[in-house]
Amino acid sequence: MMRQMEMPLAIIRQVLTAAPEDAEQMVQDYWQMREQRMEQARRVVPDLLGYLRQEAATMSLEVEVKIIEPQQVLSTTRCEAVPLRVNAHRRSPQLHHHA
């Protein structure tokens, strides 16, 4: 029966050697995992079929375009050199910021 559920042999061994209540929980956990995987596959199949048919992907988010008036923006760019000094005690580089 467990092989008919496509249960891997390693899990079957664990189920057969477990106490009855533990074995029951293991079977329920395995089946729940299988159902979750099947649900994931159900959600992916339509996208996969659309891809194979070379259909355009549909967006799941609604996009709204908003036109706003031009705005003035002020921007500045500053370059700053940061010297690298090796600490003689640790023999590792340290950055020192000079304001």
N, C-alpha and C positions, 0 to 999 in steps of 0.2 A: 504493500500500500504506500509506503513512504517513497519508493522509487516512482510510483505512479504520480506522486506529487512533485516529481523531479527534485527530490531532496538529495543533496550530495551525500556520498557514502560516509564522509567524515562526520556529518551531523547525525546520520543514521546510527553510527557507532555510539555516539554520545547519548542519543535517545535510548538505545537498547541497554546501556550500562547505567543509566540514571534511575533514581528512585521514581516510582510512578507519578507522583505529583510534579517532580522536576521534569520528567519526560513530557508530561502533558503541557507544561509551560513552554518547553522547548519547541514542541510542535506548533503551538499557538503563535509563538514568536516568529518561527520560520514562515508560517502562513501569512502573518501580518506583513512581513518583509516582502513576500512574493506579491501580495495585493498592492503594496505601495509601489513596487517596481512596475507592475502592470498599469497602474494609474498614471505613472510618469510616461510610460510608453504610449498610452492612449492620448495624452496631451501632445506628444511629439509627432505622432503619425500624420496628422493633417499637414503640419509644416513640411515634413519630409516628402509627402506626396506632392505638395505644391512645388517644392524645390525640383523634384524629378520631372514635373510637368513644365518646369521653367516658368512658373507663374510668378508674378510680382508679389513680393512679400507685403502683407498688410501690416500697418502699424497698429500697435495696441494702445497708443497714446493719442489723445486728441491734440492737434496742433492748431493754435490760433495765431494769426499774423496781426501785429499791431503796428501801425505807422505813427511815428512820433516826429515832432518838429526837430530840426537840427539844433544841436546844443554845442556851446563852446566848451572846450576841455583844455585845461592847462596841465602840462606834464613836464617834469624835469628829470634829467638823467645825471647821475653822479657816479664817477668811477673812483674807487678808493683802493689803495694798495695796502695789503695786510702782510707785514713781515712774518716770516716763518723762522722760529728760533728753536734749536735743539737744546733740551734741558739736559745738562751734564749728568744729573743724578739718575734720570729715568731713561736716557738715551732715546727719547721719543720726541717727535716734533710737536711743538705747541704753537697755537696761533695767539698772537698778541694784538689787540685792537688799539690803535692810537687815535684818539679823538681830536 
